[in-house]
Amino acid sequence: MGKSETMLLDALVAPRNVALIGASSSPAKLTARPLQFLRQHGFSGQIYPVNPARDDVMGLRAYPSVSQIPDRVEHAYILLDADAAIAALEDCAAAGVKVVSVLADGFAEAGAAGRERQVRLTKIARDADILLIGPNSTGVVATHSGFACTTNAAFRSERLGAGRTAVLSQSGSVIGTLFSRGQARGIDFSTLVSVGNEAGTNIGVIGNLLLDDPHTDSFALFLETIREPLALARFARSAAIAGKPVTAYMIGRSDEGQALSVTHTGALTGSREAVSAFLRQIGIRQVDHFETLLDAPRILSRRHSRPGRPRTVTVVSTTGGGGAMVVDQISFHGVEIAGCSPASRTKLEAQGIALGHGKLVDVTLAGTKYETMKEVVSTLADDPATGLLLVVIGSSAQFDPEKAVRPIVDVVAENLADRAPIMAFALPEAPESMAMLEAGGVPAFHNVESCAESLSLYVTPVREFETSVRFLPDTVIDMLKNAAPGTMDEVQSGALFEALGIKRPDQIVISPDEDIPAELPVAFPVVVKLVSPDLPHKTDAGAICLNVRDRAELVSRIADMRRSAENYEPGYRLTGILVQEMRKGLGEMLVGLTHDPLVGAVITVAMGGVMTEIYRDAAVRVAPVSVDEAREMLAEIKGLELFRGFRGRQRGDLAALARAIADISCLALSDLVAEAEVNPILIGAEGQGVIMLDALVRRS
């Protein structure tokens, strides 16, 4: 980390001084809170109120502007309305302020005038090299320095705490929500930043800066959208290298961008799937339960300390029913329950300790005895067959924590490095036990859903980044450049995919005004299709006919299709009649590329044909993908079990399908491809490859 980055980090989380621009003397006002909270939580730096209407604010001398403060200000918080905030930022730029947060709304979220304001705000910050946080930011809180520079009322709390997880939130209220919920659980944070509109600085940039904070071991993100995917990916990659896990909870994953799509893929793949795929691919662990955002970061940051252990969970419980409920939830999240190994069972039963049957280690009433509980916990934690040990505590957690909770804490206090990690879940509402566990270094879960989701993340390794570089063939690039914008017809689309290496059936294209030749180069039975850029979905338009047996039927079917297409799309452009050989295989798939408004190009693989949108048995990744990633996608599709030799069925050529997916995904490398789809692509028997049966490309 260079000197300038160190100075910027210090200005963000431990500044020597702070200017509060627009600070109020009235304790009841929102704009008085930052000064109140900074004092309350022991910030040792100098505080400079800026208020041209007053000589002092709450006993501190007030200055008319930042540029008139007789010190170089490191951090400023602008508490003014939108237009006044722009003028204040100009003053900060002139004064050389390093970090500026802006509370005001009325920017990009407020229509055309607001967007214009945000452009001006961003330019001022960029030209002055200011780390701009906001607008719409409720501020920055750094607990280790007492820097509670925020308007969020939750920080009126008596204590600030000092944890090791940094919170970066696009919602200002959520930093207070996590702070207050964490305090109720004994969970503290290192830094909490409300990033607001991310006009000048995005989550990725702030996260990268905080990676060098010695007080931060993990990150919790609250996302409403993804504004700068490349910056977020760079941060996630650096965090993975640094061993500082990133967990995210996201709302607002709309599908608005898919409304313009003409492919089946567009209807199948929405922003929800695309964003989840993007986060997974860059190494950010996405959670479905908000409570998990409290639990997961702190346990994931400890994961590297237990190498070589199996990726399983052993559950020991003092209550059979409660333990079974937890085991059920953990199993539902795909985590393997290990149970008690034969060696541990033999050792414990020799001491007269009953362990129940099945995978739940159920000690029942014996778990209310300190000596028994400690022996069970230490034996299972020492067992190399134990991946992670979860202790589920019944009613004794509420009324007698010294018997059921103290032994867990005491085992952890022995601090034996080769032991399995130990965590706990208390079934009753037991604040005393929860506090005892947290104080003793035992992560304790508050609800079963968060417990199960957190453990699933813990035992699942974060994906490694792909380093392979993919290219588009020059022939494909030339074909795209020469094509007209809009939907390409099937002949053009098929030629493009064929240039990528995707095989298609033998075929002939006949001019719309040409008679059907007496002899065709394609043997009957055949497939016949109308070729038109206006008919992307031939089945809907009645523009395709299968299993045509002879020339007479071919002529008749073409006439029928032309009438049907005219009724479906009056005035459609007919560019040709496509006659293809009938090909048979084991099954059909869809492979499609679309562009998501948040994360860019995504590749989708699904069971193909006309039923694609009904079954929605699909896998999604950000494109392009490698062959290995394509194999991972295929492993997620349930319907493909039919082609993996299920119950003696013939195996399909899934290796060839994976290669085709990777090749098709390379179209993401061209800005000229708006969307592309092969639907269906026919799966041949193992070793026989795949065949493209229908193709569609929309050129941007």
N, C-alpha and C positions, 0 to 999 in steps of 0.2 A: 504494500500500500504506500503510495507516494505521499509526500508532505502535504500537497494540496488536498488529497482525499482525506487525510487524517484531520486536517483543519476543518474540512467540510463536515465530517462525521461529528467532531467535537461541537461545531456550531449547531448541529441538528439535535444532539442528545445531551450535551453538557456545555452549553455556551457560557462564556464569561459574563455575558450580559444579554438582556432582551429588551426590546422596545415594544410597548403595547400601544399601538396607534389607534386612538379612539377610545381609550380606557375611560370608564365612567367612575365618578365618585359615589354614585348611588349604589349601595350594596345590593339592592333588589334587582338591578339591571343585569342582563346577560353579559354586557360588556365589562362588568366589574369582576366577573368570575376569575379570569386568568390571574389577575393581581392577587385576589383572595387565595386562590389555590397555590400559587407560587410561594406565598408567605406561609400558608398553613403547612405545606409539606417540606419546608426547609430548604428551598432553593437558595444557594449561597451566593449566586451571581448578582450583579447589579441589575435593578429593574428601573427602566426609564419609561414612565407614562408619557404619551404624546397626545396633547389635547390643547389646541390653540385657544379654546374658550376658558381655560382655567390655569391658574398659577400652580396649583398642586392637586394631586389626586390621592386621596386616602393617606395624606401625610407625606407623600413623596413629591418632589418638585416636578412639575409638568413642563414639557417643551413644546413649542409650537410646531416643530417638524423634526424628523429624524436627523436631517442635515445640520441642525443646530445643537445636537447632543455633543458635548465635548469629549466623546469617546468613540472609537470605531465599533459600531453595533454589529454583533455577530448574527443575531436572530431577531426577527421582527414578526409580530402578529398583528395583521391589519383587521380592525374590528369596525370598519366603516361600510356604508352602502356601496353599491357597485361602481358608480362613476367616481366617487371620492376615493375608492380603493385603488383605482387606476392611477390617480394623481399621487396617492401615497406611495405606490410602488415605484413611480418615477423618482420620487424623493429618495427612496431606499436605494435605487440604482445609483443615483448621484452620490450617495453617502457610502457606497461600497459594502452594503449589507450582503452577507453570504447566503443566508436562508431566510425566506419570507413565507409565512402562511397567511392565507386570505380566508376570512370567514364568510364574506358576502355571497349571496346568491344573485340571480339576475344575469347569468352569463350564458353558457351554451344551452342550458336547459330552458331558457326563456325566449326562444324564437330567434328571428333574424337579428334583431337589435342586440340580443344577448350574445349571439355567436360573434357578432362584430366586436363587442366589448372583449370577449375572450381572446380573439385574435390579437387585439392591441395589448392585452395583459401579457400574453405569451411572448410577443415580440420584445416587449420591454425586458422581461426576465431573461430571454435568450441573449439579447444584445449585451446585457450587463453580467451575464454568466451567474445568474441567481438561481439557487435551488428553490423553485416556486412550488409550494404545496397548496393545492386548492385550485380555484375558489371552491366554496361550499365546504371548507374544512373546519371541523370543530377543534382543530389544533393538534399539538404533539405533546405526549407525556413520556418522560424518561424517568423511570422509578429510581434508578441507582443514583441519580443526581438531584432528585426532588424537583425536576423540571416539569411541573404540571401546568403547562401553558395551554389551557383548554377552556372552552365554554361549557363542556359537558357536565351536567349537574351531578353525575355519579361520583365525580372526583371530590365532592364535598365530604366524602368518607373520611373518618378520622385517621386511617392509615393508608399509605400508598403501597406498601409491600415492595418486594424486589425479587422478581422471578427471572427466568431465563428464556422466555418465549416472547418474540416480537410480534405484535399484531399490526397488520396493514389492512385498513378497511376503506372501501368505497362509500360506506355509510357512516356518517358522523356519529349517529346514535349507538352504533354497534360497539364502538370502543368502550363506551360506558356500560353497555350490556354485558360484554365479556368481563370487564373489570369487576362489576358488582357480582356477577354470578361466580366468578373465580374467587372473590373474597369470601363468599358464603361457603366455598368448598376448600378454602385454604390454598388456593392456586393463585400465584402471582405472576406478573409479567415484567419484562425488561423495558420494552418500549411499546407505545401504542400510538399509531399515526392515522389520522383521518385524512385520506388523500383527496377527497372531494372529486372534482371534475378531472383531475390529472392534466390540467392545461399545460403546465410547464414541465412537470416531473411525474413520471408514472410509477406504479408499484414496482416494476422491474428495476428501475434506477435506484429507488429508495432501498429496496431489498438488497441490491448489490452493495450499497454503501454500508448497510447494517451487518453484512456478513463479516466485517472486520471489527464489529463491536464485541469486546471480550465478555460482555455480559449476556450475549445472545447465543443460544444453542439451537433454537428452532424457530419456525415461523408459522403463524396462523393468518390466513388470508380470508377476508370476507369480500366476495366479488359480486357485483351486479352486472358486469359486462367485462369484456376484454378489449382494452383500447389499443394496447401496443403489444401484440403477441410475440414479436421478435425480442423485445426487451424482457418480457416475462420469461421467455425460453432461455435467454442468456443468464438471467438470475437463477432460474431453476437448475441449470447445468452447473453453475458456480457453487450453488448451495449443496448439490449432490457431491461435488468434489471436496467441499469443505466438511462434509458429514453433518450438515445442519438441515434436517428434513423440513419440507414445506408442505403444509396441509391447507386445503382450501374448501370453503363452503360457498356455493354459488347459487344465486337466484337469478331470475330474469332471463333465462335461456330461451328467447323467443324463436319462432320459426319464420319470421317475417321475410327473410331473404329467399325462402323456398317457394314463395308464391309466384315468382317469375319463371320457375323451372318448367321445361317441357318434357323432361324425362321421368320415368318411374322413380329413378333414384331421388329426384328432388322431393317427391312426395314421401319417400321412405326415410330420408335423412334430414332431420331438422337440426337447428342449432344446439339443442340439448345433447344430441348424440355427438355432434361435431366437437362441441366444447369439451365434453367428457373425454373424447378420444385425444384431443389436443393436450389437455392437462396430464393425462396418463402418459402420453408419449414424451413429454418434456420432464417427467419425473415428479410432478406435483400430485400428492395423494388427495383425491377429492372425497369428501364425506357427505352423506345424506342426512345425518342428524346433527343439528346445531350443537348439541351438547358434546358431540365428539370433537368439536373444534377446541374445547377446553381440555379434553382428555388425551387426544392422539399426539399432539406435538411434544408433550413432555415425556411420553413413554417412547416415542420414536427416536428421540435424541439420545436415548440410552441403549439403543439396539446394538450398536457396534461393540459394546462391552461384553457380549456373550457369543463369541464366534464358535462355530462347530456344533452348536446345539440343533436338534431337529426342529423343523418348522411345525411344531405341534403344540397343543395346549393340554395340560393335565389339570382337571378340576377336582379339588377336594372340598367337601361341604359338610357343614354341621347339620344340614337339613336336606332330606332326600328330595322333597318336592321342589324347593327353591333351587337346589343344585341342578335338578333335571331341567328346569326352565332355562337356566343359564346355558347349560350344555346344548339345549335345543337351539337357542338363538345363535350361539357360536357356530354350531354345525351349519345352520342356515346360511351363514356368511362364507361357507366353504372352507372352514378351518377344521383340520383333522384333530379329533379328540384322542389323546394317547392312552388315557387310563393309567393304571398303576402297573409298573413292570413286574414280572415274576420275582425278580430279585428283591425289590422293595416290599412286595406283598409278603414274601417269605419272612423277611426281617421284622416287619411290623406285626404280623400275625403271631410270630414266635413270642412277642411281648404281650399277647392277649388283646391286641387292638383289632377290632372288627372293621373291615373296610367295605362291606357291601359287595354287590355283584355288578357286573357290567363295567362300562368305562368311567362312570362317576365314582370317585373315591368318597364313599359316604361313611363318615365316622360317627354320625348322629350324636347322641348325648355324650359320647366320650370326648367330643370336641369341646365340651365346656370345662374340661380339666386342663389346666395349664401344661402340665408335664406331657400329657398325651398329645395335645395339639402341637407343642413344640417338637416332639419327636417325629410326628407325621410330616410336618412342614419341612424340617431339616432333612429327613430321610429322602423325601421326594425331590427337594431342591438339589441334593447331592447326587441324585441318580442321573447318570449320563443320558438315560433314555427320556428324561423330562426336558421338553423344549422350553416351555414357559409354565409356571405354576400359578394358577388362580385359586385363591381361597375364598369360598362363598360362605359368609357368616350369617347365621340365623338370628333369632331373637336375643341371644346373648350379647350381640353387638350393641343392642339398645340398653340393656340393663346390667350387663356384667362384662364390660370390655376387657377387664384385667385377665379374665380366663380365656376368652376366645381371640382377642385382638393383640394383647400384650405378647403372647408367644410368637406371633408373626413378626412383630416389630423387633423382638429380641433376636430372632434368627437372622433378619436382615442386618441388624446392628453388628453381627459377627463379621460382616464384610468379607466373606470368602469369595475371591474373584472367580473361582471356577463353578460357582453355584448357578443354577438356573435363575433367571429373573423371577421375582415374586410380586404378584399384584393381588388386589383384594376387591371384593364386592360385598357390601353389606345390604342385606335384604330389607330390614326395617329402616325407618328414619332414625339415624343414629349419629348426630353431629359430633358427640364426644369421641366416638370410635373413628369417625372420618378424620377428625383433627389429629387423633393419636397416630393413625396410619400415615397421613401426609407428613406430620412432623418426624416420623420415624423413617421416612424415605420409601414408603410403600405406596405406589400409586393406587388410589381407591376410586372406584367408579360409582357414580350416583344413580345411573339407571342401566337396565340390562341391554337396551339397544345400543347405547354408546359403548358399553363394555364390549359387546360382541364386535361392533364395527372397528373399534380401536385395536382389538386383538387381531382381527383379520388383517389390518394394515401392518401390524407389528410383524406378523409371521410371513407376510408377502414382500419379497424384495422389490425395491423400486427398479423400474426398467433401466437398462443401460442404453446410453445414447448410440444411435446408429452413426457410423462415420463414413459409410460408403457414399460415393458420389455417382449420381445417375445423369445420363445425357439423353437428349432426343436425337434420333437419326436425322441427318441433313435432309433426307427425302421427305420426312414428316414435316420438318420446318418449312420446306419449300411448298408442300401441299397446303399448309395452313395459310401461308402468305398469299398464295394464288386463289384461295377460296374467297367467295363473297361473304360478308358478315351475315349472320342469321343461321337458320337451321340448314345443314347440309343434307342432301337426300341420301338414301341408303347406299347407293352405289359409291358416291363420294366418301361417305363415312366408312363404308367397308374397306375401301382402298386405303384409307388412312390407317385403320387398325391393321390391315394386312402388312403395311409398311413397318408397323411395330413388331411384326412377327406373329400375329394372330391369324391362324388359318381360317379360310371360309370355304363353303361348298363350291363345287364346279357350277358355273352359271353362264347365262347369256342374257344380255340386255337388248331388248327389242324396242325400236322407236315406236311411239304411240301411233304414228301414221303408217307403220309398216305392217304388212300381213305376216301372220305367223308362218315361219318357214315350214315346208313339208317335212323336213328332217331337222331335228334339233341335236346339238352336240351334247345334250343332257338326256340321259335315259329316263323314261317314265317308270314309276310315278314321280311327279315333280311338285315343287312348291312354286306358286306364282304370286307375285306382289306388284302393286302399283308403286312406282317410284315417284315421290313428290316431297319437296321440302315442307309442304303444307299439311302432310299427313304423318306426324311423328308417331302416332299410335294407330297402327294399321288395323288392329283387331277392332278397335272402337269404330273405325270408319268402314269396316267391311272390305278392306283393301288387301286382304291376304287370303289365300285358299291353299289348303294342304291336300296332299295325296291325289293330285290330278292324274288320271290314268291314261289318257290318250290325247291326241291333237284336237279332236272334236270337242271333248270336254274342256280343254284348255281355252279354246275360242269362246265357248259359252260362259265359262267362269270369268274370263276377262271382261266380257260385256256386263255381267252381273256386278262385278266389282266397280266398274266405272260408274254405273248408275248409283250404287250405294255411296260411293265417295262423293259424288255430286250432291246427293241429298244431305250428306254429313257436313261437307265443306264446299258450298256453292262457289264455283269459279276457281277451284283449286288448280294448281299448275301440275300437269302430268308430264314428266320428263322421260318416262320410259316404262317398259314392262320387264320385270326381273323374273327370270325363270331359273330356279335352282334345283339341284338334285336333292332328293329326300335323304336326310342323314338320320341315323338312329344311334342312340347312345344310352347311357345308364340314367342320366338325369340332366336337369337344366339349372343354370345359375344366372344371376344378374351380377355384372360388374359395372359400376358407374362412378363417374367423377363429377362432383358439383363444387360450387364455391360458396362457402358459408360467410355471411357478412362479418362475423367476429374473428374467425381463425383462418380463413382462406380456403384453399383447395383441400377437399376430403375425398377419399376413396371409400366406396361402400360395396360390400359383397353380400349377396342374399340369395335365398332360393329363388329361382327365376320363373319366367313365364307370366301368364296373366294373373296368377294368384299372389304375386310378389307383395303387393301392398296390403293384402289381407293377412298373410302369415307374419310378415315383418320379422322374419328370422334372419337377422342381419348382423354384420360386424362393420365397424367404422374406424378409420384411421385418417390422420392428416397425411396428405400425399406430398411427394412420392413415398413409396414404401419399398423396403428390400424384400427379397424372396422369403427370408426368415420371418419378417413381419407379416407377410401374406399368409404364411403357414399358420401363424398365431391367429389370424382372422378366421381362417377356415376351421380351426379348432373350436371357435366360439359358436359356430353355426350348428344347431342341434340336428337339422335335417340331413347334414352330411354324414351322420352315423350310418345311413343307408349305404354309403359308398366306401365305408371303411371295413367292409366284411361283416356287417351286422347280421348275426344269425345265419352265417354261411353265404350271404349274398356276395356277388362278384364285386371286387374292389374297383373303384374308379381311379382315374389318373389324376389324383389330387396334386401330385408334384407338378404336372404340366399346368394345372389350373393356377397354382401359386405363382409360377413363372409368368403366366399371362396377366395375372393381377398386378404384379410388379411392373411389367412392361406398360400396361395401360395406365398405371398411376403416374408414369413419367410425363403424361400430357399436362400434368400440373406445372411442369417447368416452362410452359409457354403461356404468355399472357393472352394469346389469341384464342385459347380454348375456354369458353364459358362453361360448358358441360359436355360430357361424353358418356356413352353407355353402350355396352354390349348386352342385349337382353332378348333371347337367352344365349348363353354360351353353353354348348353341349359337352358334357363330360363323357369321354370315351372310357373303355375298360383300361385297366392299369397298363401303361406302356403305349397306349394308342392316342394319347394327346387330347386336345380339346378343339372344338370347331365353333366359330362364330356364326350364329344363325340370323341375327338381326343386329343392326348397328345404327347409332345416331350420334351426331356431333353437332353442337351449336357453336359457331365461331363468333367470338366477341368482336 
